[in-house]
Amino acid sequence: MTGNIQVKNESFDSPAIDAADFSVPGGQSFLERLTAPRRPAVTAGTVVMAMSPGEVHDIGKTVIQSLFRVSGYRVIDLGTIPTAQDLARAAAEHRADIVGVSCMLTSSLTQLKEIARALEEQDLDVNLLVGGPGLNPVMTACHIAPFYTRGVTVYVKDLYHCQDVIRQLSDPQRRAGLKKSLELEYTEVRSQYLGNQFSKEVLSLHEARQRRTPVTWSMFEAIRPSFLGNWVIESLDLKELTDYIDWSTLFLGFALKGKYPQIFRDPAIGDRARTVYDDACALLDRIVKEKRLSPRAVIGFYPANSAGDDIEIYSDRDGKSMIGVLHTLRQQARHDEGKPYYALADFIAPRESGRTDFIGAFVVSCGFGIEQLQDEFKAAGDEYRLIMVKVLADCLAEALAEKLHMRVRKEYWGYAPDEDLSVQDMYRCQFQGIRPAPGYPACPEHSQKEFLFELLDARANLGIELTPSYAMAPAASVCGFYFAHPQAKYFWLGTVGRDQVEDYARRTDMDIRQVEDLLRMNLNYV
């Protein structure tokens, strides 16, 4: 690593850059704008930005805010808004030209629909930009755009796309053309989506369960973890995590696409990537030396058995004292003959097998302390490191999860004591076992995080909170379950039928409409 960074004591005004001038021949790249000397501000317009109700600040929102600022826009950051009406009122109060909403969780889709409705009811002529990992064009076309029609409603895929959208919105003629083209595109997307949903053939839940993952449990002997119950891991060292960072993630935050370290050899962006990497190492060096971020972790191991598509978790080995139940979902979309229809419960020994199995769980965070660092960079007008510190916190959280999982496999659970993998191999998941997280493809239903947090007592043990939408605060946090079975694998749940929705609602004691909201993009019906 290089030496400590120097924070410039400058104002936080936007530089005088033409809002229509992006990364074109003769223009400045996004990275060049971030690091350019500050000049008197211009006003390209006003942007009101927020996280969807119940969510927390994410790196994508930080990057897009910086893009707006260096493009001459005044940015009003509302943080996480309590209600859709609050956002609409703020947009009217600040006379916003653009409203930007970031969505990290698919479970927030209903709130985004309410935001669109609130803007329509306020009779505002603004442009609504939505994005984030919890959204895609289909969601936008089907569940958001139909409810706000006065301005342009557009899904922003990434930084590159946002640059082009802002350029079009800054010109009245191009804005009108964008609105018309999007209306036609969204109409087609809705038609295709509805057709696909009804045309997707799904097995009955009963038949899918009959074709579950074949495992010979009579030959199975579970490895007992080195301890049972929860362990809050103290004295975590940030410096030890640096070797586990996936540096490729860093470059995406600065509009540099490429894999580490190959990106340094790219003739077009290699030099810029090297500069970003060196600056990130310098900032990371300061964070480590000054202990500006506090890594925290809790893990737990418990006796467990599957019961159908549920996983029963016990406090004792004989299975007489049940702590709770993890509810899993099963693939139903018809696929190749002979291929199993997976559920995570398949990888835990069934209760009727007479075998005691085990499951693990974890929550980690490297987000404590990040707000103070961000406030320093905001006060200094340092957009560049404002983004960088958020990316680094996320990278460190993933690094902590990766390193901890390695220790679980080799020591704490010890089911792969002779494993010898590089960090690159770990990020390619070339190890025995999996660590799926609620909200990810194998288990897209986020509410199971609540059970995970209760199991580990994560709020009391770490100080990490879950919002009503099941987002973790601080955001630079990772959670999930550990499965050790050699046949355990990641999979995509895909489309599910109404019979599984009804069954899942019964098993989880939730209302069917609530389950449908949580699984909106997995339903084979509307």
WOCORBEL-V652829 format. One line per field, one symbol per residue. burial: b if it has 24 or more other C-alpha atoms within 12 Angstrom, else e. Layout:
burial = ???
This chain:
burial = eeeebebeeeebbbbbbbbbbbbeeeeebbbbbbbebbeeeebbbbbbbbbbbbbbbbbbbbbbbbbbbbbbbbbbbbbbbbbbbbbbbbbbebbbbbbbbbbbbbbbbbbbbbbbbbbbebebebbbbbbbbbbbbbbbbbbbbbbbbbbbbbbbbbbbebbbbbbbbbeeeebeebbeebbeebeebbeebeeebeeeebbbbeebbebbbeeebeeeebbbbebbbbbbeeebbbbebbebbbbbbbbbbbbbbbebeebbeeeebeebbbbbbbbbbbbbbbbbeeebbbbbbbbbbbbbbbbbbbbbbbbebebeeebbbbbbbbbbbbeeeeebbbbbbbbbbbbeeebbbbbbbbbbbbbbbbbebbebbbeebbbbbbbbbbbbbbbbbbbbbbbbbbbbbbebbbbbeeeeeebeebbeeebbbbbbbbbbbbbbbbbbbbbbbbbbbbbebbbbbbbebbbbbbbbbbbbbbbbbbbbbbbbbbbbbbbbbbbbbeebeeeeeebbbbbbbbbbbe
